[in-house]
Amino acid sequence: MGTKPSRKAAEAPESANLAALAKLTIASYETLERDLRARIATLEGQALRFETAIDNVSQGICFFDADERLILCNRRYAEIYHIAPEQLQPGLTLREIVERRVAAGTSTTDADAYLALARSVNSGMAPKAWTANLTDGRTIQVCHQPMPDGSWVATHEDITALAANRQIVDERISLQTLIDWVPDYLWVKDTESRFVVANRALSVDCGREKTGDMIGLTDFDLHAPELAQKFRAVEQNVLSSGQPMIDKEEFVVDASGAVRWFSSTKVPLRNARNDIIGLVGIAHDITARKQADILRDGQAHILEMIAMSALLEDVLDRLMRLVESQLTGIFGSVLLLDKDGSHLRHGGAPSLAKDYTTAIDGIAVGPKVGSCGTAVYRREPVIVADVMQDPLWEDYREVVAPFGYRSCWSTPILSHQGAVLGVFAMYSMTVREPTGAETRLIDFTTRIAGIAIERKLAEDQIHFMANHDVLTGLPNRALLEDRLSQALLYAQRYDRWVTVVFIDLDNFKLVNDTLGHNAGDVLLKTVANRMVECVRSTDTVVRLGGDEFVIVLFDQPTNVDLISETLQKIRAAIAEPVHLGRHRLRATASIGIANYPKDGTSPDTLLANADAAMYRAKEFGRDNFQFYAPEFNTRAHEKFVLQEELRNALAHSEFILLYQPQVDLRSGDVFAVEALLRWKHPTRGIVAPNTFIPTAEETGLIVPIGDWVLHEACRQNKAWQDAGLPPLTVCVNVSARQFREPNLIGRVVNALKDSGLEARYLELEVTESLIMQDVELAVATMNALQNLGVQISIDDFGTGYSSLSALKTFPVARLKIDKSFIKDLAVDENDQAVASAVISLGQNLHLRVIAEGVETDDQVAFLRKNNCDEMQGYHFSKPVSAQGIEKLLDGKRDG
């Protein structure tokens, strides 16, 4: 706390923001969901039309089984005879229906007479038509068609408005004509599953020109044996059990080879004795709905794969198979743009010929490189209907010709920011352009592919950032242990060495403090690149943080001399001059080396021993390298003991404060004292701050220690005031670790409150280099302290790298000239220039300037001559106890 702690630079890896990717994914899914809803609405509308087809026929229609029970009738039939549709439910007998007609006044005869007429017609197989004049004056034409099993179908048409000379026979609608109008499949089979009746829709899709060609055939004549056997088993179950099959999903392969899905209903057909003599079937085409379901489920699955970080290869493979499931004769392909942005690499093409995908893997991007290379070059879709004729394929026809692909439609895959990620292509064996449905599928596929590729790139970037240093691009500490562990396993297996090199740049802080952090960053990157060039590709150069590096030399010979040659090469490369703007620097490094297996057999041990050897190199004057020796562990042990003793010192109140007066150069009055921390060790006596402060900073103990100093200094100052001594300001140093604490303001408030000291009698000293680490945060913190009434001063001014524009924004009261500029002030012109400049700067900014480390009369004379405001140092008083300050102030008061 009493000395000026050093700053330990730390670099934090950046995090990639995936919010934009997540937003795109949601938007894409919502678009797909809207498309799906539209398709479902279309299918439902079509189904409704099919279901109401019979209702829309102008004639009334009714189907009866051999037991004279109603199978089906349409709404027109009920309307003609003035019967409510809900009163005509399947299963009613013909007698019950005629009785309802009699009750409604729309029957020309009683029930017995009508049944006799119907049975006489059914006794033969010939259709019969007749007209009936109803009591309300309407004329109804009835066309009655008997079936072999005793069932029948009849149409009833109101012909009242027709011209008298209309030929009734020409207007008769046969059963076949009626069912041929039905767009769904409609058929009747006997007990042996042979077709007895089939409509035109079924006949055409089975490859038969006439409906009569279907009579007598079975499913084995129309479908593959496995599918035909499946249909027969289902139908035999319906016939044997008497239980209908309602709305079961089935698929067939039509005459063109296309797979189609149907929702099928099959009900048993019974004769007058209620015996099952066959079955009636109707099937509604649901292929479009099934494809929509497959597409929706496929989309959800692919998005889930992306969210679960599945392999990009697996995602693209699944996406291509989904595309191909929606189309016939289409082969999908994705090519990925490589890192150099000039070549396309294989991404996914599960159905393309492997030899072809191999041939095009790595093709260039250009204005005449088939469909894919050209699409990426133009950043727009390229549709080639005939690859054998299009000039874009002139140089690639021999590549594609052996595989029979004739058309290729390519679309660039773009990121949400518009960058090209790859290209999606559809290949077809026929010469043609894409249909509207295929174009919509292309748009969907490129969006999903873009999401998957962009997610993979983001994950790769995150992984790289998690394992590499942001500034230099080198592996970081997280990756070091893995690389080192692999090297040790190899060395153990093949009886080789692994060398761990710990490197710390000498005096790097001076570069940051004098030339600024930008210059320091340039130096670090330059040195990092040089070290990489000195080692093999199998070796690993790691940046631990700040100016610390580790090199893992893999598969080393068991020869120290050869290893030394490599280290001399690295040392010489680091020492090469570095140009930083107008400055030309020569960097040096302290290097420690530990070898496996002699110096350790685990990653942690080798790193610790290499670190110990590096400190040994520093002790030998820096700019050298040292190999590890067992006795170096003593130093590490001492450091551990020091940490424990520091913790005990705080608990056992072993810290004390000394105070050094600050004097007004004009009046000679003491106006302030600086609180300086000392450790009164139980066995070693007074311990200087530079012995324990670095360890306190490193371990974080500086925060509670600093809090104690703040409270004790405020308490002592209030005690002096209560004793009647003249009021003065107590100055307390704030370390970098303390200054970054989010509750610093609260700690200051508590110290003032607990002591009762007014805020104006407390001054906090911060170093110039500390506040330049984060100017915005520093200014905000200092403003908050100033609002409390606490004064701020900049300590060690002149050793940092603050600009005048930044200094103007700092809410400070005093500048403190660093003692390094005061030491030779009487004889060194450079120190005189710096001191004069700081004094002048302070006056121009209306700040008071204090010089620390003042020890001689000559120094005092120079400071007074140049109008310096204040001084601190041995010339007036060394640091003394609180009682010493009381005596000093009493003496001044008495004098």
MARDRENDO-627950 format. One record per residue (C-alpha): x, y negated, z negated. Coordinates in steps of 0.5 Angstrom, whole numbers, plus 500, padded with zeros to 3 digits. Each point is the difference from the previous one (the first is absolute). Last residue first. Example, Ala and Ser with C-alpha at 12.3 -4.5 7.8 and 13.67 -1.06 7.14 Angstrom:
<atoms>
527502486 498507498 
</atoms>
This chain:
<atoms>
515444465 495503495 496502506 505503504 503504494 493503499 499501508 507504499 498504493 493502503 503502507 505505495 495502496 496503507 507503502 505497504 502500508 506496501 500493499 501493503 506502505 498507499 494499505 494496502 499494504 495495502 498494505 506500505 501493502 506502504 505496496 497503494 501507503 507499502 502497493 496507497 504504504 507496498 498501493 500507500 495506499 494499504 497507501 493497502 499494504 493497499 496496506 493496499 495500506 498494503 501504507 505495502 503500494 500508500 503500507 506495498 502504494 500506504 504497505 505497495 501507497 501503507 505495502 504501493 500507501 503499507 505495498 503505494 504497495 495497495 494504501 504507500 495503495 494496502 498503506 500507497 496497494 494499505 497494500 493500497 495496503 494497496 493499500 497505504 493500504 504504507 497497506 506495501 505506499 496504506 502494505 507499497 501507502 502505495 506505500 502502494 507498496 499492500 495500494 502505495 493499496 494496503 496497495 493501498 496496494 494503497 494495499 495506502 499497507 507501501 500507498 495501505 503496506 507504498 496506502 497498506 506497502 504507499 494504504 501495506 508500500 501508499 507502500 502492500 497500492 505505498 506497504 500493497 500503493 494499495 500496493 494499496 499494496 496499493 499494496 495497505 496507498 499498493 502505495 495503496 504506499 495506502 496495505 507498504 502507500 493503502 500494506 506502502 498508501 494498503 504496505 504506502 494505500 501502508 508502498 504497506 504495496 501505494 504504505 504495503 502497494 497494496 505496496 498496494 501493499 498497493 498492500 501496494 497496495 504497495 501504493 494500495 500507498 494501503 503498507 506505499 495505498 496499507 506501503 502506497 493503502 500498507 507503500 498507497 494501504 503499507 506504498 495506498 497499506 506501504 502506496 493503502 501498507 508502500 498507499 498501507 506505501 504497505 499493497 502503493 506503503 502494503 499496494 505505495 507499501 499493504 496498493 506500496 500505494 501497493 502506495 502507503 497504494 493497499 500496506 498493500 497498507 501493502 495496504 501493501 495494499 501494503 500493496 497494502 500492498 507500497 502492500 506498504 496494502 503500508 502507500 494503497 502506497 497507500 502504494 501508500 496504496 501508498 495505499 500506497 498508502 501505495 492500498 500508499 495501506 503496505 507503498 497507500 498499508 507497501 503506497 496505504 502496507 508500497 500507499 498501507 505496503 505503495 498507503 501497507 507498499 502506496 498504507 506497503 504505496 498505505 504497506 496497506 504498506 502493501 499495506 503493500 498493501 498499493 506498495 501507496 494499496 496499506 502507503 498503493 493497501 500504506 503506497 494500495 495499506 503506503 499504494 493498499 498502508 504506499 496502494 493498502 501504507 502506496 507504500 505495498 507498500 503506503 494503504 499495503 504494500 499493497 503493503 500493497 501494505 500493498 499495506 503495504 497495505 504495504 496494501 500495506 496494499 497495505 494505501 501506496 506503504 502507497 507502500 502507500 501503492 494504501 503504506 507501496 496503494 496505504 507502504 503501494 495504497 500504506 508501499 498502493 496505502 505503504 505500494 495503495 500506504 495505499 496499507 494496499 493502503 496494498 503493498 495497496 501492500 497496494 499492501 499495495 499493502 493499497 497506501 501508501 502499507 502507503 505502505 499508502 505504503 497505506 501494505 507500498 503494496 504493502 494497504 495501495 505496495 501495505 492499501 499499492 506495500 496496505 493501497 503498493 504494503 493497504 496501493 505496496 500494505 493500500 500500492 504494500 507498501 503498493 495504496 499506505 507500501 503500493 495506498 504504505 506499496 502507502 496505504 498506496 501507503 498507497 503506505 498507499 504505503 497507502 505506500 500506504 499507498 495502505 494502496 501495494 502494505 493501504 496500493 504494498 499496507 492502499 500497493 504494502 495498506 494501495 503496495 502494504 493500503 496496494 507496499 499497507 502502507 503495504 496495504 504494498 495495497 494505499 504505496 497507502 496506497 493496499 501496506 501506505 494503497 496494500 502499508 499508501 493499497 498494504 503503507 495506498 494495499 501497506 501507504 493502497 496493501 503500507 497507501 494498497 499494505 503504506 495505499 494496499 501496507 502506504 493503497 496494503 504501506 498507501 493499499 500494505 503505505 508501501 502499507 501506505 504505503 500507497 504504495 499494495 505497495 499495494 505495498 501497493 506495500 505498494 501495495 499493504 500494495 493496500 500499493 495505498 505505504 499502507 499506503 501499508 495504504 501505506 496503505 503506504 497504506 502506504 503504494 502507504 506502496 505501505 498493503 502496494 508500500 500499508 495495500 504496495 504495504 494498504 495500494 499492500 499501508 493503499 499506505 502507496 498496493 493500503 495496496 506495496 497496495 505495496 497497494 504494497 507498497 503499507 506504498 496505495 495501506 506501505 504505496 493504499 497500507 506502504 507496498 499494505 500494496 505503495 500504493 505505501 498508499 503503494 495506500 497501507 504506501 498503494 493499500 500503507 503506498 495501494 494499504 495496498 495502494 503498494 503494502 503496494 505495499 505501505 505494501 500494504 506495502 501493500 498497493 507502497 496503494 496505504 494499503 495506499 497504505 493503499 497505505 493503501 497505505 493499503 497506504 493499496 499495495 499499493 504506497 506497504 500493496 499504493 506504502 504494502 499497493 502507497 506500503 501492498 499501493 504506500 506497503 499494495 501504494 494500495 501493496 493502496 497494503 502502507 497507499 494497497 499495507 501507504 495503496 495495500 501499508 499507501 494501496 497494504 502503507 498507498 493497498 500496506 502506504 494504497 495494501 502500508 499508500 494500497 496503506 493502497 498507501 493504500 499507500 494504500 500508498 498507502 494505499 500499492 493504498 495495498 494505503 499494505 507499502 506497496 506496502 505499495 503493499 507497502 502493499 507498502 504494499 505500506 507499501 504499507 507503502 501498507 502506505 496497506 495506499 499498493 503503494 496500494 499498493 495501494 498496494 494503497 493495500 495506498 501507501 493504499 499505495 497507503 505504497 502504506 498495506 504495496 506504498 500503508 501492502 506499495 503506502 499499508 503493499 506502497 501506505 499495506 506496496 505505500 498503507 501493503 494497503 495501505 498507502 502502493 494495498 495504503 497500507 493503502 497493502 506495501 500500508 493497499 502494497 503498507 507498501 504504495 506497497 499501493 499493499 495500506 496505497 499497493 498493502 495504505 496503495 501508498 494505500 501508499 507500498 503506498 501501492 498507500 494498496 498495505 502493501 497493501 504494502 500492499 507497501 499492498 498495506 493503500 497498507 501507502 496503495 494496503 501503507 501507497 493499497 497498506 497493500 493500505 500493503 500504507 494505498 496494498 499497507 498493499 493499503 497497494 505495499 504501493 497496494 497506497 506504501 502501492 505505501 501507495 506504501 500507498 505505498 499508498 502505496 497507502 508503500 500499508 498493500 493497502 500493503 494496499 499493504 494496497 497494503 496495495 495496503 497495495 493498499 499500493 497507500 506503503 501502507 505506501 504501506 503507502 507503501 503507500 506503500 501507502 502506495 493502498 497502493 502493498 495497505 494504497 503499493 500492501 492500502 498505494 503495495 497494503 493504500 501502493 502493498 494496502 500497507 502493503 505498495 501493498 495498495 505500495 497505496 500505506 507498501 502502493 496507501 505500506 506500496 498505495 498505505 507499504 503502493 504495496 508502499 503493503 496494497 495497504 496496494 506495499 499498508 493497498 495503505 497496505 500506505 504496505 504497495 502506497 503503506 503493501 504501494 503507502 499507498 504505498 500508497 492500499 498507498 496504505 503506498 504501507 503493498 497493502 504494503 496494501 501494505 496494501 502496506 503493501 507503498 503495494 498505495 504505503 506496501 499497492 506505498 504499505 500492500 501500492 506504502 502495504 499495495 504504495 506500505 500493501 500498493 505505498 505497506 498493497 502502493 507503502 502494504 498496493 504505496 506499505 500493499 500501492 506505501 504495504 498494495 502504494 507502503 501493502 499498493 505505497 505498505 500493498 500502493 506504501 505494497 507503500 504499494 507497499 505503497 503496494 507498500 503498493 506495499 503501493 500493497 506498495 498498493 503493498 502501493 497498493 494505502 
</atoms>
